[in-house]
């Protein structure tokens, strides 16, 4: 068994999808490092590394939720990596969750099947 988990999950304990990703990891027997990103926000370098290996558009990392609207933000301003990283450094609550990160990939676990695919691949 490896000495450290091969998957990091950026997790919000109040999020159903995030809880499902952790449950899937447990069910598959995949050891994960859980980061409660609201308590321990990722720094700029971590976010840049995640963006570099993200599977999908970088804009998907940003939650377009009530906070996004309250801040008066415009979705079109967050389509480029630098703008997304800048925003998430200032507003970590806007990080899409769950976010699963391995040494060479990063996947947003929505729908839950995306998290399960990544976890199954790691386990294989």
N, C-alpha and C positions, 0 to 999 in steps of 0.2 A: 504494500500500500504506500502511496506517495506521502511525503512528509507534510505537504500542504495542499489545501484544496485547489483544484484546477479551474473552478468556476467561482466567480464573485457575483453575488446577487445584490444589486442596489434595491433595497426593500423599504416599503412603508407598511408597518403593521396594521394600518387602518384600511389597506387596499385589498380587495378580494382577489384580484388577479395576482398580486404580489404573494399573498398567502398560498394561492394555488401553485405558484412556481416553487415555493419552498416545499409544499406537500409532494409535488412531482419529484423533486430531488430526493426527498426522503424515501419515497416509494421505489425509486430506481436505485437507491443506495449510492447516490452521488454525494460526496462530501463537498459542501460549499462554504464559502466565507460569506457571511451576511453583513452587509453594511447598511445600517439605518441612516440613509443619506440626509435625513432632516436633522439628525443629531450630529453626524460626522459628514459634512458636505465634501464632495470630491473637489480637490483643488484644480487650478487651471491646467497643470501638466497632466493630471489624471483625466480630466475631461478631453483634452487634446488627444491623448492616447486612445480614448474610447471612440471619439469621432473618427479617427484614422482607420479604425477597424470595424466601424458600424456597418451592419448589413441593412441597407436601405437609406432613404434620404435623411440627411442630417436634421432637417426640419422636424422629423418625427420624434426627435429627442425632447422636444418642447411640448409640454401639455398645454393645449389651448382650452383652458378651463376658466372658472369664475375668477381666479386670481389674475390670469392673463388678461381677461377683460377689464377687471378693476384697475389694473395698471395702465390701461389704455394702449396696450401693445397691438401692433399690426403684424399679422402672420407673414406678410411679404417681406418684413424686415429680418426674418429669421430663417432664411433659406441657405445661408452660407456658413461654413464651419466657424469662422472667427466670431460672427455675430451670435451664434448659438452658444459658443463657449463663454463669451462675455456675459450673456444673459444668465446662464446657469451658474456662473461664479457669483453673481449678485443675487439671484433668486433660485436657490437650489430646490425650492418647493415646486418649481416648474419642470423638473426632470421627470420624464416619462418613466413609469414603473410598471412592472419590474424590469430592470435592465440586467441582463446576464452577460458577463464578460469573461472570456477565456484569454489565453496567451495570444491568440491570433484572430479572435472575432468578438463582436459585440452585437447582441440581439435584444430588441425590445420584446418582452414576453407577452405581447398582445397580438393576436389571440393567444390563449394559453398553449395551444398546440405548438407555437413557435418556441416557447420555453422547453416544452417536452422534447421537441426535435433536437435542440441543442444538447440537452441533458442526456438524451439517449445516445447521441453521437460521442459525447465525452465518455460515457460508460463503456461503449463498445471497444 
